Amino acid sequence: MLLKNIKKMCSVKRQKTVEIVTFCLLLVLGPFFVFCRFKYNFLFPNFYAEDGKMFSRQIYDSGFTSFFKLFNGYYILGLYALTWLAERLNHFLGFNLADLPRTISVVSYVFYSFVFNFHWLLLNRMSFAAKLLLSLMLFTVPLAPGQYEIFGIIGNTKWVFAYIAFLLVCWRASLAEEDQKNWLAVLLILICFYTLPTVIFLYPILFLDSMPLFRNFSRRKISPNVKLSSFLALCVLSIFQVWATLFNDHSIKGYLDGMLNRTALIEIVVARTFLYGFSPQFYTKLNDFSAIVATSLFFLLGLRTLRGSCRWYFVFGFLFCFILSAAFVLNRPGISQAPHFNNYTHGSYSRFFFAQNMICFLLFVGVFDSAVGTIHNRLKRLCIFGTLGLCVLGTFFSAKGEWKYSNFMEETIGNIYLHASKMCSDSAENFLLPIYPTSDWQMASNKKELCSKVRWE
């Protein structure tokens, strides 16, 4: 018996070592893969829209206090933190403003690599093969033709905080009531909420996770509890973002503010949200009826396979994806008028939906891991996971446009080094710097910031 227990402990320790080594390898190699998915924001650098006009400009002007500035009526703490990190790294390396777009690209590649592997640190109950499969699916999430507005920039990174928040909610559910890590989970969820206000739709799940604690109320004696206390602190600290979101205007005139096209709702809220991520090729074969049937089967499969609290978190995750897309359509109804959402011809606008696709990947892998876990033969389980992994890779590499060469922004606007060279030779001290993606975007700058020695070039 003792020998059996020792062997079991050694096996667990060996498995943990393999997971740590795999996680570290993915963290090291991940940024390079993300870079390969869209390397042109690094190769042809320039600020992308808000990255230059707002985030970088305010970091240069106001420093750390920029973290508390509103953007479109709400706080975006995570985006300012990433921009600040890029600016500090750029400054540490001795670079100037012209080099910052490339530094931002590097920070973006590293950040996405970490997000795609974050589950290795949090989901201890998930099998090694399932974690590896989830990383593979996240790294290959379909984005074409919108990779340029996600990888290598910071502005649209806010959407991925929905996935991070849901992952943290799942992690918090696995923690004991008195575990001090509950405070860390709440802090990170709070950062997500102060970056993307729709994260608040996860708060009911956090409340229900604390519900067993209320049993003490019937005894007129409340025991101090970390899980309950941290949730109450989260609610109190969230009030500033709630106030900003409720009492500020979020509309952007002329940007997806048209009339709601009801005929496109099922395609957007159902098919684009739950199905597109698994196979863009299959997506074009769908219609409203088949999309509803396929999504319903996915949902019922999860209910049938999962047990206990995992089943409830599957339901919550499903509902959260639906709410994210529905809330976006209500806030930007003009997206339903876009030609991309016309009889399932194309799944564009990746920046608004890739976080939902990532959450669906997490839900799918959780269901798949639970189903395959009933097979006792370890070799069979690995073969099944390996086969699915090959299918994921085959789908990704055969998808149209995922590896397409693209320098359209440089051809339209020109990279920042060309503009820096021209403006630094001009007599004017202050100027407006043309930035991506179109000529409508400009960033205020001056010679002091732009014309010192350039290192990245």
N, C-alpha and C positions, 0 to 999 in steps of 0.2 A: 504493500500500500504506500509506504514511504517512498520507495523507488518510483512508483507510478506518479506520485505528486511532484517529485523532483523533475521527472521527464516533462511533465506538463508545464511546470514553471520555466524550464529551459526553452520549451517550444514557444511559449508566450513571449519570453524575452527575445528569442530569435526573430519572431514575427515583428515585434516592436522595432527591433534594429533595422529590419528590412524596410519597414514603413518610413523610418526616419531618413534612411539613406535615399529612398525613392523620392521623398518630399524634398530633400535638399537638391537632388539632381534636377527635379522639375523646376525648382526655384531658380537654379542657375541657367538651365537651358530654356526655360519659359520665355524670358524677355526676347531672346533671339527669334523664337517662333512667332511671337506677336509682331516683332519687327518685320519678319518676312511676310506677314499677312498684309501689312501696309507700311512699307518702308519709306514712302515718298515724302511724308511729312518731315522725315529726317534728311533725306537726300536733297530735297528741294525746299529748304526751310523758310517759313514765314509764319507770323502769328496767324492763328485761325480765329476770325471773328471776335467773340468775347474774350478769348485768351489774351488778345493784345489790347483791344479798345477799352476793356473794363478790368479784367482780373490783373494782368501784369501792370497796367497803368496805375491802378490803385495800390498794388503792392509797392511799386516804386515810390508813389507819392505818400502813402500813409503807413506802410509797413504792417506790423502786426495788427493794428487797429482796423485794417481792411476786413478782417475776419467777421466783424460785426456790422458790415454794410449790407443793405438789402439789395437783392437782384430780382427784378420783376415782382417786387412786393413781398419777398420772403428771404430768409437767410440761406446761404449756400456755404456753410462753414467748411465742408469737406473740400470743395473746389478751391477756396482761398487757401486752405492748408496745403494742398498739392502745388498750387502756384507759388506759394511762399517757399515751400521746400525746393522747388526748381530754381527760384531766384536766389536762394541762399547757396545752393550748390553751384550755380553759375558764378556767383560772387566769390565763393571759396576757390574756384578754379581760375580766377582772374579774368573771366570772360566779360564781355560787355553786352549791351542790349541786343545787338545783332546776333549774338550767340544764344540768346535765351530760348528762341523757338526750338532749337535742337536739344537743349537741355530739358525743355518741357516734353519733347518727344521721348527722351530717355526715361524720364520720370513716369510718363504714361505707360510705356512698355513694361517697366518693372512693376508698376501698380497693378496692371491687368494680370500679369503673371501671378502676382501674389493672390489676387482675388480668385483666379481660376484654380488655385491650390489651397485656398483658405480652409476648405472642408477637412483637409488632412489634420488640422489642428483641433477641430471642433467635434467632428462626428466619430466618436470612438467606437460606436456600435456597428458602424458600417464596415463591411469586409474589405480587405486589401484590394481585391479585384474590382469591387464596386467603386472604391475611391479612385482607382486608376482609370476606370471607364468614365467616371464623372469628369475627371480632369481632361480626358481626351475630348469629351463632348463639349466642354466649356471652351477649350482652346479652338475648337473648330465650329463654334456657333456661327451659322450663316449670316453674313452681313452685306453681301454684294447687292447693289453697287455702292453701299454707304460706308465702306471701311474707312474712307478718308475723314469722315466726321466722327470717328470713334477712337481709332488707334493713332497715337502720336499727338493727340491734343488733350485738353482738359475740360473744355466747355460742356461737352455732352456726357462726361463721366458721371454726372449726378444721377443718371438713371440707374446705374449699376448698384447704387447704394440701397435700392429696394431689395436686390438679391442678397447683399451683405446683411441687411437687417433681418431678413427671413432666416438666413443661416444662423445668425446670432440667437434668434428666438428659439430655433430648434436646439441649439446648444444649451441655452438657459433651461430648457425643459428637462434636460438630463442632469442638471445640477441639484444637489440636495438643498433642502430649505435653509440650512445654516451655512452653506458654502459661501465663503466671501467672494468667490468668483462671480456671484450674482451681481455684485457692484460693477465689476468690469464689463459684464454683458450689458448692463443698463447704460453705462457710460458710452459704450460703442454704439448702442442703439440710439442714444440721444444724439450723437454726432450724425448718424444717418438721418434722423428726423430733422436736424438743423441743416441738412443738405437737400433733402427731398421731403416736402411736407406730407406726401401720401403715405409715408411710413407709419403715420398715426393709425392707419387702418389695421396695423398689427397689434395695437394696444389692447383690444379686447382679448386677443390670444394670451397676452401677458397677464391680463387680469384673471382669466380662467385658470391659468397656470398657478395663480396664487389662491384660488378659491378654497382648497382644503384648509387653508389657514384660518378661515372664518369659523370653523367648528368651535374654536375656543371662545367665541362670543357668547354662546349659550351658557357658559360657566361664569360669565361676568369676569373673566380673567383672560387678558390678552398676553400671550407669551411673545417676547421680542423675537422677531423672525427676519432674517436677512432678505429672503425672497419678497416678502410683503413690504418691508421697509424700502427696499430698492425700487419696487414698482411705484410706491407712493412718491418717492423722490423723483422718479422719472416723470410722473404726471405734473408735479409742481414745477420742475425745471423746464417743462415743455411749453409753458404758458406764453413765453415771448414769441415763439414761432407760431403758435396758435393765433395769437393776437395779430401778428403781422399778416398771416395768411387770410384771416377773416376780414380785416379792415383795410386792406390795400388792393389796388387794382392790378390784376395779373395779365390783362389783355395787352396784346401787341398789335397795333393797328396794321392791317394788311397781311398779317401772318396767320394763316389757317383759321381765319375768323369768319368764314363764309357760312352759308346755311347748312343745316344738318341733312345729309342724304341718308334717309332711313334704309334704303335698299342695300347699303354697304355695311350696315352695322354687324350683321352676322359674320361677314368676311373679316372685319377688323377685330371685333371683340372675341370671336370664337376661333376662327381658323388661323388668323395671323398671330393670335396670342398663344394658342395651345398646340398647334400642329406644324406651323411653318418651320420651326427650329429643327424638327426631326428630318425633314427632307424637302428642300425647296423644289426639287423635281416633281415630287408627289403633289405638292401644293397646287400646281397649275392644273391638276386633273380633278380638283375638288369643285363642288358647288355647295350651296347653303345646306341642302339636306344631308349630303355625305359628310360635311364638316361637323354638323351637329351629331350625327351618328358616331363618327370616329371619336369625337371628344367625349361623348357619353360613354362609349366603351372604355376609354382610358380611365374615366372617373370610376366606373363600376368595377373595373379590374383592380383599381387601388383599394376600393372598399372591400372587395372580396379577398384580397391577398393580405392586407395589413391587419394587425391586431392591436388592441389597447390604445394607448395614447398616440401611437404612430398613425393610426387611422384618422384620428381627429386632426393631427397636424397636416396630413395629406389633404383633408377637406379644407382646412384653413388656407393652405398654400394655393389650392385650386381657386378658392374664393378670392384670395388676395390678387392673383393674376387677373382675374376677371375685373375686379374693382380698379386696378391700375389702368387697364385699357379703357374701361368705361368712363372713368374720371377724366382721362386724357381727352377722349372724344367729346365729352360734355364741355370741357374747357377750351378745346380747339376743334369745334365742329367742322371747320373747313377741311380737315384731313379726309373726311368722308367724301369730299368732292374730287379728291386727287385721282387722276387717271390710273394710278398704280393699283387702286382698289376698284377695279372694274372687271367683274367676272373672273377673279382669281388669275389674272394675267401676270401679276408680279407682286412680290412681297417687299416693297421698298419701305422707306422711312425706318430703317433698322434701329436708329438711335432711340426711338420711342418704344420699341418692343423687345429688344434683345434681352433686357433684364427679365421680362416675363418668360421668354424662351429659356433662360438659364434656370429660373425657378422650376419650370416644367421638367428640365433635365434632372434636377435634384429629386423631384417627386418620382419621375420615371425610374431612376436608378434605385431609389429606395424601394419601390414596388418590385423591381426586377431582382434586387438583392434578396428580398424576403422570399420571393417565389423560388429562386434558384437555391436558396439556403436550405430548402427541404430535401435537396438531393444530397445523399450521404457520401457519394463518391467524389472526392476532392478533384480528381482529374477531369471528370465530366463537368464539374462546375467551372473549372478553369477553361475548358474547351468552349463552353457556352459563352462565357464572358469574352474569350478571345475572338470567337466568331462575330459577336455583336460589335466588338471593337473594330474589326476589319470592315464591317458594314458601315460603321460611322466614318472611317477613313475613306472608303470608296465613295460614299455619298458626298463627302466634303470635296475631294479632289476632282470629282466629276461635275460639281456644281459650276454653273456658268459665272465667270467674273470674279471668283474668290481670289485668284492670283493674277488678275489682269494688271498689266503695266498702265500706270496712270500718272501723267504729269500735267493734267489739264489746268490745274491751278497755277502752276509756274508759267505755262504758256499764256494764261489769261492775265495774271498779275505780275509775275516775276518773283524770284526768291529775294529774300531780305538783303542779301549781300550786294546784289546789283543796285538796289535802292539806296543802301547805305553808302556805297561808293559814289553814287551820283550826288546825294545830298550832302555828303561830307566835303565835296569839292565846291559846293555852292556857298555863296556869301551869307545866306540867311542862317541865323542861329537856331530858330524854331521852325518846324515843318510838320506836315501831316504825312505819315508813312503809309503807303498802300499795303494792305494786308489781305489775306485770303478770306473768303473764297471768291468774292466779286469786287468790282471797282467801287461799290457802295460803301465798303468798309475801309476805314482809315484809323490810324493810331497817332495821337499827338506825341511828338518826341523832340529831342534837341541834340546838338552836336556833342555835348558833354556825355550823354548817355550812349550815343551811337558810334562815335568816331574814335574811341580809344582802340587799342590794339585788339584785333580779332584772332582768336585761337582755333575755333572749330573749322574755319574755312580751309 
